[in-house]
């Protein structure tokens, strides 16, 4: 039994590693062929066949979800240090700029990857949710936690922090998508977009952290 369990563990580890390698190959194929990459192009980039891809991911939707999960991890890895800097004595006024800079910077460097994930397949099972929204929600939750942590350090409260955080991240996501998909980069620089977001939301975050945000949220 122990021998069989050991083989099962090794096979599971191999499967996880192989899936990760195939996802990395899919990302390379998207960068090469664009957001409309085909499964054949992904298989070719992986040095394998569609049959093998389907064995590990089930179908194209399964591969899409795996790629989206990897991209979500990459985005969170990019923005989390901006939240940590606040805990390490950074300035609240830099929080929104740091978040916008990290998010938009990643999108600007990898636009086809971003468009691939944001364009949810129409036949994705309903229970799969919307990975694009999931990424934004995870960032918003961590932003709210960073603001709440700073409030606790200062002994302040209020400011409808969760609503504010989801609003900021939703704005960044929507504005970045519009900027990227409609050719906005030709008329608005990355730094200008970051500046627009920063000037729109920084005062609200500072007020929330200082406990001076108004009006306060009233619950029944």
N, C-alpha and C positions, 0 to 999 in steps of 0.2 A: 504493500500500500504506500509506504514511504517513497519507494522508487517511482511508482506511478505518479504520486503527487509532485515529485521533483521534476519529472518530465513535463507534467502539465504546467508547472510554474515556468520552466524554461521556454515552453512553447508560447505561453502568454507573453513573456518578456520579448520573445522574438517577434510576435505579432504586433506588439506596441511599437517596437523599434522600426519594424517594416512599414507600418502605417505612417509613422513620423517621416520616414525617408520618402515615401510616396507623396505625402503632403508637400514636402519641400520641393520635390520634382514638379508637382502641380503649380506651385508658386512660380517656379522658373518658367514653366510653359506659359503662364498668364502674362508674365513680364515680356516674353518673346512675342506672343501671338495676340495679346490684348484681352480685354475682359470677355470677349465673345469666343474664347478658346474652345475648341471641340475636345471631346473625350479622346479622340484619336490622337490629337496633338499632345494631350497630356500623357497618353500612353507612350508615345514616341519619345517624349522628353524623359520619361521614367525608364526607358530602355526595357519596357515590358509590353504587355498586351492589355486590351480592354477586359479580357477575362480575369486577369490577375487583379486589376483595379476593382472590378465588381466583387471579387472574392473577399477583398479587404474592406470595401465600403458599401457593398450591397448594390448600389446604383449611382448614377450621377448625383442625385440628391444627397446621398450619403457622403460622397466626396466633397460636395459643396459645403455641407455642414462641418466636415472636418477642417476644411480650409478656413471657414469662417471662425471656427474655434481657435485656430492657430493665429489668425489675424487679431482676434480679440485679445489673446494673450500678449501679442506684440504691442498693441496699442496701450494696454494697461501697463506693460513694462516701461513704455515710453512716458506715460503721464504720472505714474506713481511717485517717481523721485521729486516731482514738482510739489506734491502734497507733503512728502517727507521733509522738504526744505523748510516748510512752515513750522514743523515740529522742531527743526534744528535751528530755529531763530531767524528764519527768513521773514521778509516783510509781507504782510497781508496784501498790500497793494500790488505785489508781484504775482499773486496766486492766479488770477484770471489770465494774465499775460502768459504765465508759464504753461498753463493748461492749453490755451489756444495755440501757443507756439509748438508744443509737443504734438498735439493732435494734427494741426494743419501741416506741420513739418513732415510728419510721417506720410500723410496723404499726398503731399507735393512730391515726395521722393518716390512713391509707389502708387501712382494714380490708377493704373490698371487693376492692381490688387484691390484697391478700395472700391472701384466700380464693380468688380466681380462680386464682392461681398454685398454691396448695397443693392444690387439688382437680384432680389430674391426670386428663385425659380417659381414660375406660376403653379407648378404641380407639386410643390413641396407639401408634404402632409400637414394638415392643420395643427396637429399636436407638436410639430417641430418648432412652432413659434416663428418669430422674425429675428434672425441673428443680428441684423443691423440694429434693431431696437434694443436687443439684449446687450450689445456692446455699449451703447449709450447709457442704458440703465445702470450697468455696472460702474461706469465712470462716475455717473451722477451720485450713486450711493457712496462711493469713496470720497467724492468731493464734499458731500454733506458731512461725512464722518470727520474729515479734516477741519471743516469749519466748526463743528461741534466740539472737537478736541481743543481748538483754540479758544472757544467760548469758555470751556471749563477751566482752562489755564487762567483766563482773565476774570472768571467769576461773573460772566454775563450770560444772557439767554435771549430767546425770541428771534424774530426776523424771518419766520417761516422758512427755515433753512432748507428743508427737503424740497419745497416748492421752488425756491430760488435755485438750488443746485440742478434740479431737473430742467428748469428753464434755461439756465446757462448752457448746459451740455446739449440740450435740444436745439438751441440757437446755433451753437457751434457746428453741430452735425448738419443742420439744414443749410446754413450759410455756406459751409464748406462744400456740400454736395452741389449746390447751385453754382458756386464759383468754379467748380471743376467740370461739371457736366455741360454748362452752357458757354464754355470758353471764357469765363470771367478772368482767368489768369492773364489774358491778353490786355485787359483794361484796368485790373486791380492787382497790385503786387501782393505777394504773400505777406509782407510786412504791413501793408496797408490794411489787409483783412484782419490781421492780428490786432492792429491798432484800433480798428472799428469795434471789435469784440471787447477789447480791454476797456475802452472808453465807455462802452455801453453798460458794463456790469461791475466794474471795480468798486464804484462808490457803494453799490448795494451790498457787496460782500464786506466791505469795511464797516458799514453801518451795522450789519448783522453781527459781526465779531465784536464790535464795540457795545452792542446792546442798545443802539440808538435807532434801529430800523423802525419805521412807522409806515402803515399801521401795524399793530400787533395782530397776530392770528387769534381769533376768538372762536372757541369751540363750545358747542351746546353741552 
